[in-house]
Amino acid sequence: MKSNLLFSIVCALFVWILGVSIYLLSYYFPVIEDPELQANGLLLMGIIPSAWLGTYLFYRKGSMAPSVLALIYIIIAALLDAIITVPQFIIPYGGTYSEFFCDPKFYVIVVVYYLTVFFSGNHLSKNIKA
């Protein structure tokens, strides 16, 4: 159980790194006038394959209920956002913790993230022999 928890945290960290990379890279390729909307839109689209990949990597070696894995992924992402993303990338550009965590787009991304991990975890846990 302990190794599964640690491995799920490592996989969550991997997915978070992919998500932050997508979010930050979107600012270097402006397509629409609102760069924040573009970054959140690309993150929303990019979190689905990223979460699926992290879930796939976890279920190749570990086992855990998909709902628990999804909650661990979200908790790790929220903690890393609070510790790293907001102070390093949001506050220096005039944002605040409350603007970041109270934004409805944040919660849409959280719901998509949870559902992606949950449903892909349900599928993968039945089809991959750990």
N, C-alpha and C positions, 0 to 999 in steps of 0.2 A: 504494500500500500504506500509506504514511504517513497519508494523509488518511482511509482506511478505519479505521485504528487509532484515530485521534483521534475520528472520528465515532462509533465503537463505544463509546469511553470516555464521550462526551457522552450517548449513549443510555443507557448503564449508569448514569450519574449521575442521569438523569431517572427511571429505574425505581427507583433507590435512594430518591430523594426521595418518590416515590409510596408506596413500602413503609414508610418511616419515618413518613410522614404517617398512613397507615392504622393503624400500630402505636400511635402517640401519641394519635390521635383516639379510639381504642377505650377509653382510660381515662376519657374524659369522658362515656361512655354506658354505665354499668355495667349488665350484663344478668345475669351470673352472679357468684357470690361471689368467685371467684378472678380478679382483674383481669389477672394475667400470663397465665393460661391463655386468657382471652378475647382478649387482645391477640395472642398467638401464633396462636390459631385464626383470627382475622380477617386477620392477615397471611398465613397459609397460603392462605386463600381469595382474598385480594386480590392476592397475588403472581402468580397465574395471568393475570388480565387485564392487569395492569401489565407483566409480562414480555412478554406477547404484543404489547401496544401498542409497547413499546420495540423489539422485534424487527421489527415491521411498519415502524416509522419508519426503522430502520436499512436494511432491504432495499429501501425505496423509492429510496434514493440510493446505498447502498453494496453491496459484495459481499465475502463472507468465508465460509469454511466454518462451518456452524452449530455444530459442536463447539468451534471456536476462539472464536466469538462468545459461546457459553455460558460458556466458561472466563473470558473477559475480563469478562463481567458479574459472575460470582461473585467474581473477584479484586478488582474495583473495589468491590463491595458489602462484602466482608470488610475491605478496607483502610479504607473509610469508616466501617464499624462500629467498627473499632479506634481510629480517630482521632477520630471525632465522637460516635457513638451511645453507646458505653460510657462515656466520660468525662462527657458532658453529661447523659445520661438514665438510666444504670444505676448508676454509682458514687454519685451524690448520694443515691440511695434505698437504699443499703446493699448493692448488688450488686458483683461483681468481674468482672475480665476472665475468670478461669477459670470462674466460674459461667455467664457468657454464652456463651463459646466451647465449653464442655464439656457444655452442655445438649443432650440428644438431640433436642429440638424444633428447635434451631438447624440440625441436620444434616438433619432431615426437610424443613425449609424450603429448605435448599440443594439437596437432591435434586430437589424439586418445581420449583425455580427453573431448575436445569440442564435438566431434562427438558422444561419448557415452552419455554425458548429453543431447545433443540435440535430438538424436533419442529415447533414453529411455524417455525423457521428453515428446516428441510428443506422444509416446505410452501411457504413464501413465496419462498424462493430459486428455486423452480421455476416459480412462478406470477406473480411480479412481475418485469418487465423493468427492470433497473437502467439 
